[in-house]
Amino acid sequence: MSVRLVQGDITAQSVDAIVNAANSSLLGGGGVDGAIHRRGGPEILAECRRLRAGHYGRGLPTGEAVATTAGLLDARWVIHTVGPVWSATEDRSALLRSCYTTSLAVAAELGATSVAFPLISAGVYRWPVDDAVRQALTVLRAATVPDVRLVLFGADTYAVAERVSSER
């Protein structure tokens, strides 16, 4: 299985499922989360509110994933996952890999054959980009979903991902 590295805007991907690097509230935020909610429209937020009113009353735990509609996005579903915040004193790599693993499991349950992932935790959660790429590729290269994309925002991030990908 190969993972395609794509430089661009994850909200512009035409896939079955777009993975959202959400915050635990599921109610929108900045970065990828904000972009997905803005472009996807109010239907996504409405479903997230229903999730918060039910099983996820305390929010979505780090490393877990849940799906909603994709609203106005060119996708069927948005799979929300909460990445860990980088820590120099505590190894949270397993939680980061869990974001990808649980998102792939949700995608498989839904019957998705194409999934676009952002680089989880590498933005405001400050995970070092090179290691975030390594963690992502460790999981994504073993995926059974036929079309897996790691969508990287910006030329610098894309260049790091290409370099790390070629090291393996």
C-alpha positions in Angstrom: 0.0 0.0 0.0 1.3 3.4 -0.9 0.2 6.7 0.6 0.0 9.6 -1.7 1.5 12.8 -0.4 -0.6 15.8 -1.6 0.3 19.4 -1.2 -2.9 21.5 -0.8 -6.1 22.2 1.0 -7.7 19.2 2.6 -11.2 20.7 2.2 -10.7 20.6 -1.6 -10.1 16.8 -1.7 -12.7 14.7 -3.5 -12.8 11.5 -1.4 -15.2 9.4 0.5 -13.9 10.6 3.9 -11.9 13.6 5.1 -10.2 13.3 8.4 -10.5 16.3 10.7 -7.8 17.2 13.2 -10.5 18.2 15.7 -10.4 19.5 19.2 -12.1 17.4 21.9 -15.2 19.6 22.0 -16.1 18.7 18.4 -17.5 22.2 18.1 -15.0 23.6 15.6 -11.8 25.5 16.2 -8.8 26.8 14.2 -6.6 25.3 11.6 -7.8 22.2 9.8 -10.8 22.0 12.1 -12.0 25.5 11.4 -11.4 25.1 7.7 -13.5 21.9 7.5 -16.4 23.5 9.5 -16.3 26.7 7.4 -16.3 24.9 4.1 -18.5 22.0 5.1 -21.2 24.2 6.4 -23.6 24.0 9.4 -24.6 20.4 8.9 -21.2 19.2 10.3 -21.5 21.3 13.5 -25.2 20.2 13.9 -24.1 16.5 13.9 -21.2 17.3 16.2 -23.6 18.9 18.7 -25.8 15.8 18.6 -22.7 13.7 19.4 -21.9 16.0 22.3 -25.5 15.7 23.6 -25.2 11.9 23.5 -22.3 9.5 23.8 -19.6 12.2 23.7 -21.0 14.5 26.4 -17.5 15.1 27.7 -15.9 15.4 24.3 -14.0 13.1 22.1 -11.0 11.5 23.8 -7.5 12.0 22.3 -6.7 9.2 19.8 -10.3 8.2 19.2 -12.4 9.0 16.0 -16.0 9.5 15.1 -17.8 10.3 11.8 -20.3 12.9 10.8 -21.7 14.1 7.5 -19.4 16.0 5.3 -21.9 18.7 4.6 -20.9 20.8 1.6 -17.5 19.2 1.2 -16.8 16.9 -1.8 -16.9 13.9 0.5 -19.5 11.6 2.1 -18.1 11.8 5.7 -15.8 13.7 8.0 -14.0 11.6 10.5 -13.1 13.7 13.5 -10.1 12.7 15.6 -8.3 14.5 18.4 -4.5 14.5 18.3 -2.3 14.8 21.3 -0.4 18.0 22.2 3.4 17.6 21.7 5.4 17.1 24.9 9.1 17.1 25.2 8.9 15.2 28.5 6.2 12.5 27.7 6.1 10.2 24.7 2.7 10.5 23.3 3.5 8.9 19.9 1.1 6.0 20.5 -1.8 8.4 20.9 -0.8 10.2 17.7 -0.7 6.8 15.8 -4.0 5.9 17.4 -5.6 8.9 15.6 -4.7 7.4 12.3 -5.6 3.8 13.3 -9.0 4.6 14.7 -9.8 6.9 11.8 -8.9 4.1 9.3 -11.2 1.7 11.4 -14.1 4.2 11.2 -13.5 4.6 7.4 -13.5 0.8 6.9 -16.8 0.6 9.0 -18.3 3.2 6.7 -17.1 1.4 3.5 -14.9 4.3 2.5 -12.4 3.5 -0.3 -10.7 6.9 -0.3 -9.6 8.9 2.7 -7.7 12.2 3.0 -5.7 12.9 6.2 -4.2 16.1 7.5 -0.9 16.0 9.4 -2.5 15.5 12.8 -1.0 17.5 15.7 1.6 19.3 13.6 -0.1 22.7 13.8 -1.2 24.4 17.0 -0.5 21.2 18.9 3.2 21.8 18.1 4.2 18.2 17.1 7.5 18.4 15.1 6.6 18.0 11.5 9.3 15.4 10.6 8.2 13.1 13.4 4.5 13.8 12.7 5.1 12.5 9.2 6.9 9.4 10.5 4.1 8.6 12.9 1.5 9.1 10.2 3.3 7.0 7.6 3.9 4.2 10.1 0.2 3.6 10.3 -1.0 4.8 6.8 1.4 2.5 4.9 -0.3 -0.5 6.4 -3.9 0.8 5.6 -6.2 -1.5 3.7 -8.2 1.5 2.2 -7.3 1.6 -1.5 -6.8 5.4 -1.7 -5.0 7.1 1.2 -3.8 10.6 1.0 -1.7 12.6 3.4 -2.6 16.2 2.6 0.0 18.7 3.6 -0.6 22.4 3.8 2.2 24.5 2.5 5.4 23.9 0.4 7.7 23.6 3.5 5.6 20.9 5.1 5.2 19.0 1.9 9.0 19.1 1.3 9.6 17.7 4.8 7.0 14.9 4.1 8.7 14.0 0.8 12.1 13.8 2.5 10.8 11.7 5.4 8.8 9.5 3.0 11.9 8.8 0.9 13.9 7.8 4.1 11.8 4.7 4.6 
